[in-house]
Every structure is written in C-alpha cells, then in structure tokens.
C-alpha cells in the first residue's frame, strides 16, 4: 500500500494531478495498491481562511508515504505568501533537502535548439537553505532610506549532503558531475561551496568532477546541453539552471521535480515544475506530461521502479505518436492526452 497525499493546489494544478492520478491507477497492478487522500489547500483556502493550509497541515501530511502536488500560486495572493505558506514549509519540515530535476529529450518532442544532441541531464538542487533562507528584514520602510537585507545561509552539513548526493547520482549515470558556483563574484558562500565540493570529490575518483561559474554554465547548457550529465548547485542556482534544462528539452510543461528526504524519515513530495499557469486555468488545455512524469518518479521512489518506468514509456509513446498539447505544437487537450497515456497502459 502506497499512501499518497494529493494537493492539487492552484490554477492548472488540480487538472494535471487528476491526470496523474488516472495514469497511476491505470499502471498499478499487483502488488501495488494506491490510496489517495486529497487536500484542498492553496490560494483559495487562503482567501477563505487566511492561511494556505490548516495549522495542523504538516502533522496531517506526516503519516503519508508520498505527497503529490499540482501547483502553488494565484495572482490575488502574493507569491511570498503562497510559497511560504505551503510548499516551502513542507520542504523544510520534512527535510526534503534534495530537489531532483531530470530533463530528457523525450521521443516525439522537439527541442527549441537546432542541435540538442542526446540531451539527458539531471540537476540536483539544494532545497532547504542557501539563498532561499528566510533570514533578513527591512528597515526605514517607505522612506528614501529604506533598506532590505536578505541573508544566504550555507551550512557545512547542508552543502556536504547535497554535494554528496550529486556525486552518488553521477556515479550511477555517466560519471560526470559539474558543480555550479560563482566564487569569482560571491566571496564567502561560494568559495565555501567550492571547498566542500573538492573535499567530497576526493572520495569519488570514479566521477569526473569540475566546478563551473553558473553564468557560463547557463550559456553552455544552451549551446551544448548533451555534454552534461549531472549538475549540483545551491538553492538559487539549481532552481535557475533546471528551468533552462527543462526549456531546452522541449517545454517546462514536461519537466518533473522530486523533493526528496533520502533517508526516508519523512514523506517526499513530487510535482511538475510548470507552476499554476493562471492564463489557461480551467480551459482543459494544460500539458499533463510534467505531472505524469512526476508520478512516475514518485512510484519509483516508493519502491515500484517497473511501474514508474511503464508510465514514462507510455508517456513517450503517446508523444511520439503525435498526441501533444498545444505548448508542444499539438492540438490535444489535457483529457485527450491523458486518455492516450492510460490506453497505452491498458487502462
């Protein structure tokens, strides 16, 4: 039994998680049994209750094996309120310190690049500290002397464990790891990151490891993405670079994200990275591919790699057959694309 907490969230989130749930149910076979419990938390809940989830929301999620999330954010609620009220507390309270973002050029999808090559790169992003630490403040508000200070928090424990995860990921793939840095401009936290990266590298002689400035790395990902295998970076750099890898692999509507607590002490969370897309919410045209791929990652993490692999294969077959949503140049709507994936799974 895999107990899954489902938070559709905002915008197209409920639409794509429903698609993902249908696909998971079609793929499930003995001995896999799924139990979904849905929570209607998000910006609508905030507008009614003044908070993104109930006070005991974290405790209610604690008893699940996995969490499946659609999207967070809506124009009537400030982004720092919506994110810090739902997704970020879940990541931190459940110590989901690995944000794993794979990007591949799936069959049937065209890259915007003329020569993407064999694009298959995974970004390992630190997920609980770094530049997204909630530390700082503002003084002299609404005066010409107003000051805003935001502090980046890098701990040895936090950096070492994400770098080590990056090396382990690379060891299981092509054996290539790049650390995203900016130590030529950020004079304290980035040299600290570099030092720990080089320390851990000595434990992995089988991995070809190097550091690259994040701005140059962003350019190289556009010019020659196939040269990269695994990239590890801080919270901010990992976030930005994984948007690039998603875009060059076809569209951000395809890309999944896994927020992992590798030790299994807490549930992990899986989501597409495309956001709530208010401009198309409720129209039934959202691309469900990112949510479907995230579902595949979730089942793999839950101990069912064959089922997860079947889901990704069915998604690729669907895309290769020409059934694509309009963001991929096709004409299918959300339901039609989901139906096609379900059909290939024998559902």
C-alpha positions in Angstrom: 0.0 0.0 0.0 1.3 3.4 -1.0 -0.5 6.2 0.8 -0.4 9.4 -1.2 -1.4 12.8 0.0 -2.7 14.8 -3.0 -2.6 18.6 -3.0 -4.0 19.9 -6.3 -3.3 23.5 -5.3 -3.9 26.4 -7.7 -4.6 27.1 -11.3 -4.0 24.1 -13.5 -2.7 22.1 -10.6 -5.9 20.2 -9.9 -6.3 19.5 -13.6 -2.8 17.9 -14.0 -2.8 16.0 -10.7 -6.2 14.4 -11.7 -4.5 13.3 -14.9 -1.5 11.9 -13.0 -3.8 10.0 -10.6 -5.7 8.4 -13.5 -2.4 7.3 -15.1 -1.1 5.9 -11.8 -4.3 3.9 -11.3 -4.1 2.6 -14.8 -0.5 1.5 -14.3 -1.0 0.0 -10.8 -1.0 -3.8 -10.7 -0.3 -6.5 -8.2 1.3 -5.9 -5.6 1.0 -2.1 -6.0 -2.0 -0.6 -4.2 -2.5 3.1 -4.1 -4.6 5.1 -1.6 -5.1 8.8 -2.5 -6.2 11.3 0.1 -7.0 14.8 -1.4 -6.5 18.1 0.5 -8.0 21.2 -1.0 -5.3 23.6 0.3 -3.8 26.5 -1.6 -4.7 30.1 -2.5 -8.5 29.6 -2.5 -8.1 28.1 1.0 -6.0 31.1 1.9 -8.6 33.6 0.7 -11.2 31.9 2.9 -9.2 31.1 6.0 -6.2 33.5 6.0 -3.6 30.7 5.6 -2.5 28.3 2.9 -3.2 25.2 4.9 -4.6 24.4 8.3 -2.4 24.8 11.4 -2.1 21.1 11.7 -1.4 20.6 8.0 2.2 19.4 8.4 1.1 16.8 11.0 -1.7 15.6 8.8 0.8 15.0 6.0 3.3 13.3 8.2 1.5 9.9 8.1 1.7 9.6 4.3 4.3 7.8 2.3 4.4 10.4 -0.5 3.0 13.8 -1.4 1.7 14.6 -4.9 1.4 18.4 -5.6 -0.1 20.2 -8.6 0.9 23.9 -8.3 1.0 26.8 -5.9 0.3 30.4 -6.7 -2.5 32.7 -7.9 -2.5 36.4 -8.9 -4.6 37.5 -5.9 -2.2 36.1 -3.4 1.4 37.5 -3.2 3.9 34.8 -4.2 5.9 35.0 -1.0 2.7 34.3 0.9 1.6 31.3 -1.2 5.0 29.7 -1.4 6.0 30.3 2.2 2.6 29.2 3.4 2.5 25.8 1.7 5.3 24.3 -0.4 8.3 25.7 1.4 7.2 24.7 4.9 6.6 21.2 3.6 10.1 21.0 2.1 11.7 22.3 5.3 9.7 20.5 8.0 10.1 17.2 6.2 13.8 17.9 5.5 13.4 17.4 1.7 16.9 18.7 1.1 17.2 17.2 -2.4 15.3 18.8 -5.3 15.9 16.4 -8.2 15.0 17.7 -11.6 15.7 15.3 -14.6 15.4 16.7 -18.1 15.5 14.4 -21.2 14.5 15.0 -24.8 11.6 12.6 -24.9 10.6 10.9 -28.1 8.1 12.9 -30.0 9.2 16.2 -28.5 11.3 18.8 -30.4 13.9 20.9 -28.6 14.0 24.6 -29.4 17.7 24.1 -30.1 18.9 23.2 -33.6 21.3 20.5 -32.3 20.3 19.4 -28.8 22.2 16.0 -29.2 21.4 13.3 -26.7 20.1 15.6 -24.1 19.8 13.8 -20.7 20.8 15.9 -17.7 19.7 15.9 -14.1 20.0 18.9 -11.8 20.5 18.2 -8.1 19.4 21.4 -6.2 19.8 22.1 -2.6 16.3 22.6 -1.3 16.2 23.8 2.4 18.8 26.6 2.9 21.1 28.7 0.7 19.7 31.8 -1.0 16.1 31.0 -0.1 16.7 31.1 3.6 14.1 33.3 5.4 16.7 35.4 7.1 16.8 39.2 6.9 14.4 42.1 7.1 13.6 45.7 6.1 14.1 48.9 7.9 13.1 52.5 7.3 10.1 51.3 5.3 8.5 53.7 2.9 11.3 56.3 3.2 14.1 57.2 0.8 16.5 55.4 3.2 14.7 52.1 3.1 17.0 49.0 3.3 16.2 45.4 2.5 18.6 42.7 3.7 18.3 39.0 2.7 20.9 36.6 4.0 22.1 33.4 2.4 22.6 30.6 4.8 25.1 27.9 3.8 25.9 25.2 6.4 28.6 22.6 6.1 26.0 19.9 6.7 23.7 21.3 4.1 26.3 21.7 1.4 28.1 18.5 2.1 25.0 16.3 1.9 23.7 17.8 -1.3 27.1 17.6 -3.0 27.5 14.0 -1.9 24.0 13.2 -3.3 25.2 14.8 -6.6 28.3 12.5 -6.7 26.2 9.4 -5.9 23.7 10.4 -8.7 26.6 10.9 -11.2 28.2 7.6 -10.1 25.0 5.8 -11.1 24.8 7.6 -14.5 27.6 8.6 -16.9 30.1 9.6 -14.2 30.2 13.3 -15.0 29.4 16.0 -12.3 29.5 19.8 -12.6 29.2 22.0 -9.5 27.5 25.3 -10.2 29.4 28.1 -8.4 30.0 31.9 -8.6 33.0 32.2 -6.4 34.5 34.9 -8.6 31.7 37.3 -7.5 30.2 35.9 -4.3 33.1 36.0 -2.0 32.0 34.0 1.1 29.3 31.4 0.4 30.6 30.2 -3.0 34.2 29.6 -2.0 32.8 27.6 0.9 30.7 25.6 -1.5 33.7 25.0 -3.7 35.9 23.8 -0.9 33.3 21.3 0.3 32.8 20.1 -3.4 36.5 19.5 -3.8 36.7 17.7 -0.4 33.9 15.3 -1.3 35.3 14.8 -4.8 38.4 13.1 -3.3 36.1 10.3 -2.1 34.8 9.7 -5.7 37.8 9.1 -8.0 35.5 7.4 -10.5 33.5 10.6 -11.1 34.8 13.2 -13.4 34.0 16.3 -11.4 34.5 20.0 -12.1 33.3 23.4 -10.9 31.8 26.0 -13.4 30.6 29.5 -12.9 26.8 29.5 -13.1 26.6 32.1 -15.7 29.0 30.3 -18.0 27.2 27.1 -17.2 23.8 28.6 -18.2 25.3 29.5 -21.6 26.9 26.1 -22.1 23.5 24.4 -21.4 22.0 26.3 -24.3 25.0 25.8 -26.6 25.8 22.2 -25.9 23.4 20.5 -23.3 24.4 17.0 -24.3 27.8 17.4 -22.8 26.3 17.5 -19.3 25.2 14.6 -17.1 24.6 15.8 -13.5 24.7 19.3 -12.2 24.7 20.1 -8.4 24.0 23.6 -7.2 22.7 25.8 -4.4 19.0 26.5 -4.0 19.0 29.5 -6.3 21.5 28.2 -9.0 19.8 24.8 -9.1 16.4 26.5 -9.5 17.5 28.7 -12.4 19.6 26.1 -14.2 16.8 23.5 -14.0 14.5 25.9 -15.7 17.0 26.1 -18.6 17.4 22.3 -18.8 13.6 22.0 -18.9 13.2 24.6 -21.6 15.9 23.2 -23.9 14.4 19.7 -23.6 11.1 20.9 -25.2 8.9 22.8 -22.7 8.6 23.4 -19.0 5.2 21.6 -19.2 7.1 18.3 -19.5 9.5 18.6 -16.6 9.0 16.9 -13.2 10.5 17.7 -9.8 11.2 15.4 -6.8 11.6 16.9 -3.3 13.4 14.1 -1.5 14.1 13.2 2.0 16.6 10.5 1.0 16.8 8.9 4.4 13.0 8.1 4.4 12.4 9.7 7.8 9.6 11.9 6.2 7.5 11.7 3.1 8.9 13.1 -0.1 7.0 15.4 -2.5 6.6 15.2 -6.3 5.4 17.9 -8.6 5.6 19.3 -12.1 7.7 22.5 -12.3 5.4 24.5 -14.6 3.5 26.5 -12.0 -0.2 27.3 -11.8 -0.5 29.0 -15.2 -3.5 31.2 -14.4 -3.8 32.3 -18.0 -5.0 28.8 -19.0 -6.5 27.5 -15.8 -9.9 25.9 -16.2 -9.6 25.6 -20.0 -8.7 22.0 -20.1 -5.6 22.6 -22.2 -2.8 22.2 -19.7 0.0 19.8 -20.5 -0.2 16.9 -18.1 3.2 15.5 -19.0 5.1 17.0 -16.1 2.6 15.7 -13.6 2.7 12.3 -15.2 6.4 12.1 -15.2 6.4 13.3 -11.6 4.0 10.4 -10.8 6.5 8.0 -12.4 9.3 9.4 -10.2 7.0 9.1 -7.1 6.3 5.4 -7.8 10.0 4.7 -8.4 10.8 6.3 -5.1 8.0 4.3 -3.4 9.7 1.1 -4.4 8.0 0.4 -7.7 10.5 1.2 -10.4 9.0 -1.0 -13.0 5.6 0.7 -12.7 7.3 4.1 -12.9 9.2 3.0 -15.9 6.0 1.8 -17.6 4.4 5.2 -17.0 7.3 7.1 -18.6 7.4 4.7 -21.5 3.6 5.2 -22.1 4.1 9.0 -22.0 6.9 8.8 -24.5 4.9 6.6 -26.8 2.0 9.0 -26.6 4.1 12.0 -27.5 5.9 10.0 -30.3 2.5 9.1 -31.8 1.8 12.8 -32.3 -0.6 13.3 -29.5 0.6 16.5 -27.9 -0.8 19.6 -26.2 -0.6 23.0 -27.8 2.5 24.1 -25.9 4.3 21.2 -27.8 2.8 22.2 -31.1 -0.1 19.8 -31.0 -3.9 20.1 -30.7 -4.7 17.6 -27.9 -6.3 18.9 -24.7 -5.5 17.6 -21.2 -8.1 14.9 -21.2 -7.2 13.6 -24.7 -3.5 13.3 -23.9 -4.3 11.6 -20.6 -6.7 9.2 -22.3 -3.9 8.2 -24.7 -1.4 7.5 -21.9 -4.0 5.5 -20.0 -4.9 3.5 -23.1 -1.2 2.5 -23.6 -1.1 1.3 -20.0 -4.1 -1.0 -20.7 -6.5 1.1 -18.7 
